[in-house]
Each structure stands twice: as structure tokens, then as C-alpha cells.
Amino acid sequence: MLKCSKCGCNLEEKDALVHKDQEGKENIICHNCFKEATGVDYETFAFRKENAKQTFFAVLFCLAATIYAFVENGPMYGGLGIVLTILVYIFASKAK
């Protein structure tokens, strides 16, 4: 069992969040203290972080496909790839 550094409640290891402050000291905080500090609950934060990572890889893949299409088939396919990459970025990064 661990104790939250801010409120002092008991936590299991799987529920504890480790926060490193500006001085480099690690603090253990609970989900409620995380929500107080950031204004967002931890599940939403983790979902948004994972969504951002997936969007990054999707856009990276689209850019690679666009470069390949431009080299192999010419500027028309490269331009179409850029438009599709922008659409993937716009629709994938929408937070719901």
C-alpha cells in the first residue's frame, strides 16, 4: 500500500500515479488529486494521450504513402495524398 503525497489516502500500487515535480522529486498522487490539479480525470487524460499517439502514427504513415505516390506516380497523386493526409489529421484529432 502506498500513500498519496497530497491527501494522504491509501492506494494500491496499480492505482498510484507518480508525479515528478520541477525539482526532480517524485510524488505519489491519487486519481482525485490528479483531477484537482489538472481539471481532467485520469481516464480521459490517458485516452487523449493514446489518441494523440495514434493520430501521430496515422499522419506519419499517410505522409510516407504520399511521398511514395509522388515519386512513383507523379505530382497529381502526391497532391491527392497531401489532401488525404490533412483529412486524416482533421478527423483523427477531433476530441469527443
BABANU-323351 format. One record per atom (N, C-alpha, C): x, y, z; residue in three letters. Coordinates in pm, whole numbers, plus 32768, in hexadecimal, padded with zeros to 4 digits. Example, Ala and Ser with C-alpha at 12.3 -4.5 7.8 and 13.67 -1.06 7.14 Angstrom:
2
85277DC7830CAla;84CE7E3E830CAla;85287EB6830CAla;85057F1F82C4Ser;85577F9682CASer;850A80038313Ser;
//
This chain:
96
80537F898000Met;800080008000Met;8058807D8000Met;802D80DD7FB3Leu;8073815C7FAALeu;801981CB7FDELeu;8054823B8001Lys;800882AF8031Lys;801483207FCDLys;7FA583647FB6Cys;7FA483DA7F60Cys;7FF2844A7FA5Cys;8048848E7F5BSer;809984FB7F94Ser;804585767FB6Ser;7FD485897F73Lys;7F8486017F89Lys;7F1885ED7FF3Lys;7EC585847FE2Cys;7E538573803ECys;7E6A850780A7Cys;7ECE84B28094Gly;7EEF844D80F7Gly;7E9C83CE80F3Gly;7E4883BD808DCys;7DF783438087Cys;7E4D82CC805BCys;7E2282548083Asn;7E6A81DA8061Asn;7E4781AF7FD3Asn;7EAD81877F88Leu;7E9C815E7EFDLeu;7EDD80D77EE5Leu;7EA6808C7E8AGlu;7EEB80157E5BGlu;7F4D80417DF0Glu;7FB17FEE7DD7Glu;801980147D77Glu;7FE2802B7CECGlu;7F7D7FDF7CC3Lys;7F477FED7C3CLys;7EF980707C2BLys;7EC880AB7C98Asp;7E7B81277C91Asp;7ECF81A47CA9Asp;7F4981947CD3Ala;7F9F82077CF3Ala;7FD782457C74Ala;7FDE82C97C74Leu;801B83147C07Leu;809883577C3DLeu;810383517BF0Val;8182838D7C1BVal;819384117BD3Val;81A7847B7C20His;81BA85017BEAHis;824585327C10His;828F85637BADLys;8313859B7BC8Lys;830786327BC2Lys;832986757C31Asp;831D87067C35Asp;839687487BF3Asp;839987CC7BF7Gln;840288187BB3Gln;848D87FE7BEEGln;849387D97C6BGlu;851487BF7CABGlu;854487317C93Glu;84F286DE7C53Gly;851886547C38Gly;84EA85F17CA0Gly;84A2861F7D05Lys;847185C87D6ELys;83F185837D3FLys;83E985007D54Glu;837384B47D2BGlu;830D84B17D9BGlu;829184D17D78Asn;822184CE7DD6Asn;81BB84687DA5Asn;817C84237E00Ile;811183C57DDEIle;808D840B7DF8Ile;8036840E7D92Ile;7FB4844F7DA0Ile;7F4583EF7D77Ile;7ECE84097DAACys;7E5A83B77D88Cys;7E1083F67D11Cys;7DAC83B17CE0His;7D6083E27C6DHis;7D1284607C8FHis;7CE1846B7D0AAsn;7C9684E37D32Asn;7CF0855E7D36Asn;7D69854F7D6ACys;7DC785C07D6ECys;7DF485E67CE2Cys;7E0085827C8APhe;7E22859E7BFEPhe;7DB485F37BBEPhe;7D3685CF7BDALys;7CC6861B7BA2Lys;7CC386A97BD9Lys;7CE186BB7C59Glu;7CE687417C94Glu;7D5487957C55Glu;7DC787587C3BAla;7E3987A37C06Ala;7E2887C67B73Ala;7DEC876C7B24Thr;7DE587837A94Thr;7D5C87AB7A63Thr;7CF4878A7AAEGly;7C6D87A77A81Gly;7C32873B7A28Gly;7C7D86CF7A12Val;7C51866179BDVal;7C6B85E07A07Val;7C0B85837A02Asp;7C2485047A45Asp;7C8C84B379F7Asp;7CCC84567A3BTyr;7D3F84107A01Tyr;7D1983BB798ATyr;7CA2837D7989Glu;7C7A8328791AGlu;7C6E83797899Glu;7C3383F278A2Thr;7C288449782EThr;7CB2847577FFThr;7D0A8495785CPhe;7D9284BD783APhe;7DDB844C77F0Phe;7DD083D27824Ala;7E12836077E4Ala;7DD88345775AAla;7D548353774BPhe;7D14834076C9Phe;7D4683A67665Phe;7D4D8424768DArg;7D7C848E7633Arg;7E0E8479760DArg;7E5F844C766BLys;7EEC8433764FLys;7EFB83C375E9Lys;7EAF835775F9Glu;7EB382E7759AGlu;7E7D83127512Glu;7E1583637510Asn;7DDE83947493Asn;7E4383EB7449Asn;7E8C843D7491Ala;7EF284917452Ala;7F62843D7417Ala;7F8883D3745CLys;7FF0837A7429Lys;7FC2833373A9Lys;7F47830373A7Gln;7F1282C17331Gln;7F05832172BCGln;7EDC839D72D7Thr;7ED28402726DThr;7F5B841F7232Thr;7FBF84297286Phe;804784417256Phe;807583D571F6Phe;80608356721BPhe;808C82E971C5Phe;803982E17145Phe;7FB88302714CAla;7F64830270D4Ala;7F92836D7072Ala;7FAF83E370A3Val;7FDF844F704DVal;806A842F7015Val;80BF83F57066Leu;814383CD7037Leu;813983666FC7Leu;80E283046FD7Phe;80CD829F6F6FPhe;809682DF6EF0Phe;8037833B6EFECys;7FFE837F6E89Cys;806783D16E3FCys;80BE84136E8BLeu;812984616E4ALeu;818A84066DFELeu;81AA83946E38Ala;820283366DF2Ala;81BE83036D73Ala;813E82E46D7AAla;80F482B66D04Ala;80EB83266C9BAla;80DE83A26CC7Thr;80D984146C6CThr;815D84266C23Thr;81CB841B6C6AIle;824F84286C2CIle;826483B76BC7Ile;823D833E6BECTyr;824982CD6B90Tyr;81F382E36B13Tyr;817783126B24Ala;811F832C6AB2Ala;8156839A6A5AAla;819084016A96Phe;81CB846E6A48Phe;8241843C69F4Phe;829783EC6A2FVal;830D83BB69E9Val;82E68358697BVal;828982FF6997Glu;826482966938Glu;820382C468CDGlu;81A1831A68F0Asn;8135833A6893Asn;812B83CC686CAsn;8177842468A9Gly;817884AF6880Gly;8133850D68E2Gly;8137858D68C0Pro;810585F4691CPro;806F85EF6936Pro;802085BD68D7Met;7F9085B868EDMet;7F6F855B6963Met;7FAE84E86967Tyr;7F98848A69D5Tyr;7FD584BD6A57Tyr;804385056A4DGly;807F85416AC4Gly;802485AB6B00Gly;7FE885FE6AAAGly;7F8986636ADAGly;7F0E86256B18Gly;7EDC85BA6ADALeu;7E6A85736B13Leu;7E8E85366B9ALeu;7F0885046BA7Gly;7F3684CD6C26Gly;7F3E85366C93Gly;7F6885AE6C70Ile;7F6F861B6CD2Ile;7EE2863F6D03Ile;7E8386466CA5Val;7DF986646CCBVal;7DC385F76D28Val;7DDC857B6D07Leu;7DAC850C6D5ALeu;7DF2850B6DE3Leu;7E71852F6DE7Thr;7EB985376E66Thr;7E7D85A26EBFThr;7E5A86146E85Ile;7E1C86806ED2Ile;7D9486546F07Ile;7D48860D6EB4Leu;7CC685DB6EE2Leu;7CD585756F52Leu;7D38851D6F49Val;7D5084BE6FB4Val;7D7385077035Val;7DC7856D702CTyr;7DED85BA70A2Tyr;7D7485FE70E0Tyr;7D21863E708CIle;7CAD868870C0Ile;7C4B86297105Ile;7C2A85BA70C3Phe;7BC5856070FCPhe;7BFB850B716FPhe;7C7B84EA716DAla;7CB4849671D8Ala;7CCE84E67257Ala;7CE78567724BSer;7D0A85B572C1Ser;7C9285F47306Ser;7C1B85DB72D3Lys;7BA386117315Lys;7B8E85CB739BLys;7B8386177403Ala;7B6985DF7489Ala;7AD385D4749DAla;7AA8856274CBLys;7A17854F74DFLys;79F8853C7571Lys;
//
